[in-house]
């Protein structure tokens, strides 16, 4: 099956396969999304962007609007006030967004304490005012990412999804946990089926999907149209494409190794220095370098790991990347 055989669309935007990269604050920035897209991810989503900060000209929020490549540009907005969501959606539209996603799922206290993210699952009527505001603000397709509910006593994702679609939302993504679970326990993919049965738009299942086997099982249990990878893509931006290809019955990209892996990690590192500037980029890149070593099965002694991750000389870090991720080094580990 070719990529062109995928018929799933979001508001008229055809996607090339049914594996998407999840929005993750501080992780799915433009450099990371660029790599995931290049390998063949079906769709990539921006980091969560605070609508109020974006609306008042915050540079960091504006930076997050950067488009990584040629896929439809999907931008995720978070907020709790219709005015800010309206202004944020219009700014995103003017900056080149093709799709606006609304965050009803982030469990972080700094977000939910401001009555945004998954806190909106507790106030459905107010959440719908935000959807209405965004749908009316631009002609772009609007989607929503949510959790199963706030806790096990309020599993209201199906009802929220039904109301959201009635208000104009064209795709729903559901992380198979409640807000109170955070990332503990297991994602309950089977509970996403109630959402699938409640709406007539594509539903995407998210949570604990790390490979083709878990992707297939998540789809089987949920009945969803697509899967979304979050933490499973950390340190391996090719994983989304591999799963998307596997679900379509074709071979995906090979896992980079040796010189290819060195080149990839080096490119990602250098791109982050450009994206953030050297001082901030050095710090922002550390977690990615750590994830790359973990995904590659490289175990560094603590002093060596600290020397690698905390080095503030870009040229030296690039030299270390060439040594650590080379085939010879990995064979000796």
N, C-alpha and C positions, 0 to 999 in steps of 0.2 A: 504494500500500500504506500503510495507516495504522500508527501506532505500535503499536496494539493487535494488529497482525498478527504481531508478533515472538513466537515461541514459545520462545525460549531462556530457560531458568530456571536459577537457582543454588539448589539445595536448596529448591525450591518458590517462590522469589522470581522472578517473571517480570521480565525486563528489557525496556525499551521499544525498544531497538535494539541492534545488534551492534558498536557502537563505544564503548570504555570509556576513561576517563582513568586513566593509570597512577599508582601511588603514587610520589611523588618527595619525598625528604626536603628540608625547607626551602622547598618549592614548592607542593605540593598541600595547603596548609593549608585551613582552613574557608572563608576568603574566596574563594580561587581555586575550590574545589570548588563553592561556592554558585553562582558564575557559570557554570561548565561545566554544572552540573545545570540551571540556569534556561534556558540556550540549548537543551538537549535531549540531553545526553550520555546514553548508554544506562546507564552505571554510573560512579560515581566511587569512588575508594579513598583512604583517609586516608594521610597521611605514614607512613613506617615508624616504629613506636613500640617503643622498647626495653623488653622485658617486665620485665627486672630493675629498671629505673628506675621504671617504672609501678607495680610491685608494692610499692616502698618509699615511694610517695607523691610522686614527683617531679612538681612542678607543671607543668613544660613538657610532660612526657609526657601528663599528664592533660588538658592543654589540647588536645592533638592528637586527643583522642577526640571533640571537638565535632562534632555532626551538622549538615551544611550545609543540608539541605532535607527533602524527602519521599521521596526514593528509598530503597531498602533501604540501611542504613548498613553499609558494608563497611570494616572496620578491619584494618590490617596490623600484625602483631606480628613482632618479630625477637628472637632469643635463642639460647642454646646449652645451656640447662639446663631439664629438664622441670619442675622446681619453679617456676621463674620464669614459664615459658610457661603453666603451669596457673593460677597466680595472676593473670597478665596477662589471660588469656582470661576468667576470671571477673569481673575488674574491668571489662573491655570489655563483657561481657554486661550487667552491672549498670548500666553507663552508657548502654545503649541500642543497642549493636551488634546488627546483624541477621546479619552474616556475618563470620567471622574468616579472614583471609588470613595465611599463614605465609610469611615471607621466606626463600627459599633462593637469592636471586638477586643481592643487593646486592654489587657488586665492590669497594667502598671498603675500603682497608686498615684503617681504624679499626674496621670491622665484621668483616672476615675474620680480622684478627689476634686477635679475640676468639672465633674459631671459630663465628661466626654468618654469616648471609647466604649467599653462594655458597660459602663454605668448607664448608658442610654437604654440598655435592655430592661432597666427598672422603671423607665418612664416612657412607655411606648408612644403616648400621645405627643409628648415633646419631641421624641425622635422623629416622628412623622413630619413635624414642622420643619425639621432640618432637611429631610428629603424633599419636601415640597419646595423649599427655598432653592435648593441646588438644581432641581429639575427645571424650575422656572428661570433660573439665572442664565443658563446657556442652552444651546441646542444639542450639546454633547450627550451621548448615552451615559446613564448613571447606574452604578452598581453599588452593592453594599457587602461588607465583610462583617460577620457577626459571630458570636458564640452560641452555644445551645441555650444559654440563659444566664442569669446572675448566679444562681445556685440550683441544687437539685429540687428545690421546692418551687422553682419558677422557670421551668423549661419551656420558654415561650418563643423559641426561634421560628417555629412554623407559623404562628400567628403574626409575628413581626414581619416575616418574609411575605406573607399573604398581603398584609397592609402595604408593605413597601412596593410590591409589584403593582398593586392597585394605584399607587401614587406615581408610577412611571419607571420604577427600577427595572433594569433589563438583565441583571444577573445577580445571583446571591452566592456568596462563599460562606461556608460554615466551618469553623474550627470545632471539632468534636469534643470540646470540654466546656464547662461552665467557667465564668469568671473566677469563682472561688477556688477552682482547681488550679488556677494559674497554668503551670506546665507539669503539674504532678499527676500521678496516676497515668491512665491510658486514655487516648482519644476514643470516644464511643461512636464509631462511624455509623453503627446501626441506627442511632438516634437522628442522624441527618436525613434518613429516609422520610421522616414526617415532613420535612421541609420540601423535599423533592415532590412529594405527593400533594403538597399544598399550593404549588405554583406552576405556571406554565412557561417559565423562563429557565435557562440553564442554571443548575446548581453545581457548585464546586465544593468538594470535600477537602478539608485541611486538618492536619494534626497527625504526627507520628508516621508520616509517609517518607520513607527513606530510600526505597529501592523499588524495582518493578514488582516484586512479590507483594509488598505492602500496598503499593498503588492499586494493584488488581483486587486485593482483598477489600480495600477501602471502597472501591467502586462497586464491588459485589454487595457489600453490606449496606451501602448507602443508596445505591441506585443513581448516584450523581453522574453528571456528564463529563466531569474533568476532575483532576486532582491538583492540589497546590502544595508545593514543598517550601518549608521554612528552614528550620534548623538542619534538616537533612541535606541542604545544599551548602552549608558552611564548609569551606575548605575544598569544595568540589563543585564549582559552577557548571561543570559539564553534566552533573547528575540529573538535572531537570530534563535536559535534552535526551539523555539515555532512556529515561522513563517514558518520555513522550514518544520516542521512536518505538520502544518495546510495546507500548499500548497499541500502536498502529501496525504492529506486526512486521517491523523492519529493523534493520541494524542501526544502532545509534553511533555516535562518535566514540572513538576509543578513549579510554582513560589515559591522559597524558602521562608519560614516563620519561625518565632520563633527560635528554636535552630539551625535549618538548615541554616537560614539566618545569624545568629551570627557566625556559623562555617565558612560559605563562606566568609563573610567580613573579618573575622580574618585571614583566609588562604591567601586571596588576600593581605591584609596589610603586613603580615609576608613575603610573597613571594617578595613584592616590596622592603622590607628592604634588602633581600638577593640579589635581582637583582641589586640594585643601591648602596648598602652600606647604613648604618643607616642614616647618615647625609643627603644625597640626597634623600633617600627613604622616609624619613619623609615628605619632601616637596612634592615629586611626588605623594604621596598617598592621600594628602589632597583633591584634586579635586574628586577622586574616592569615598572617604568617604562622601563627600558632595552630590555627585550624588546618592549614595546608600540611604541616608536619604530621598532625594527628591523622588526617585522611590518608596520607601516604604511608602510615605505619612507622614513621621515624620517631624513635625515642632518644631524646638528647639528655645527657646528664644535666642536672640542675644548673651548674655553673655555665655550661655551654648554652643552654636554653636562655638563661638570663642575659648572657653576652650577646646572643643573637637578637632577642626581642627588644632589648633596651639600648641597643647601639644607636647613636644619634648621628653617625656618619653614613649618609646614603651610599656612597661608593663602597664602603666596607660591608654594609648590609647586602648589597648586590653581589659582592664577592662571596659572602657567606651563603647566599642563596645558591650560587653556582656549585659550591662544595656540598652543602647539606642535601640538596635535591638531586644530585647527580646519581646515576645508576651505581657507580662504584661505591659511593658513600652508603647508599641504601643497602647494597649487597653486604657491606661490612657490618651493618648495624645488627 
